[in-house]
Each structure stands twice: as structure tokens, then as C-alpha cells.
Amino acid sequence: MDHPLLKTLVESKWDSWDIRGWEDGKLDISIQKKKEDIHHLDLYDDVFGLEEEEAARRAALMQDLLSDLKWKNAIIFQKSRTKWIVEGDGNSKLFHSFVNRRYKKNEINGLWINGE
């Protein structure tokens, strides 16, 4: 692990990968931009019609938009699960009171055997 070129090799490999990060609303900006581009192409199509290259661009934009929307849904779902884990269920106090009341109602304090 102490090979002199190992660090350089690892850094160059990491730098070569395209890792998508969507912090600070970049995903929302990307989604909005793609929606606007698709809308402009649709308006152009209504007036002039789309060339093959423009139709392919619109299809690629739509594919990217759907991918980004799926990504956003996954992030929202993950955040909601994280929030639930941290904060818990808001109704837990209510449900625990029902459970405790039912437990006390069904509790058997003792048995009488032969009148004792």
C-alpha cells in the first residue's frame, strides 16, 4: 500500500469518473433548464417543424429529464426516511396512549380459585 505511484493512480482514476452531485439545488436548476429547452423545441416544432437532429435532441432532453426526475424522487424519498428515523412518528404518543389503555383494560390482576 506504500507504493509511490498508488496515490497518483487513485487520484487520476477518481478525477476521470463523472460523479453526479446535486447539492444546493443544482438538480432543480437542471430540471427547470431541460423543461424550458423542451418547451422551446415544442414551440419551434409547432411553427416550423423539427429537423431530425432537433427531434433527436428533444428525445435526449426528455430522456435526461426523466432520469433527473427519478433521481429527485429517490433523493426526496431518502430524505423523508432520514427525517422519519431522526424525528420518529409524530403520532407515536397518541398510539402509545391507546395501546396502554387497552393493555390496562385487558390486564388480569389475579384469579380467584375456590373463592380465594
Disulfide bonds with the S-S distance in Angstrom:
none
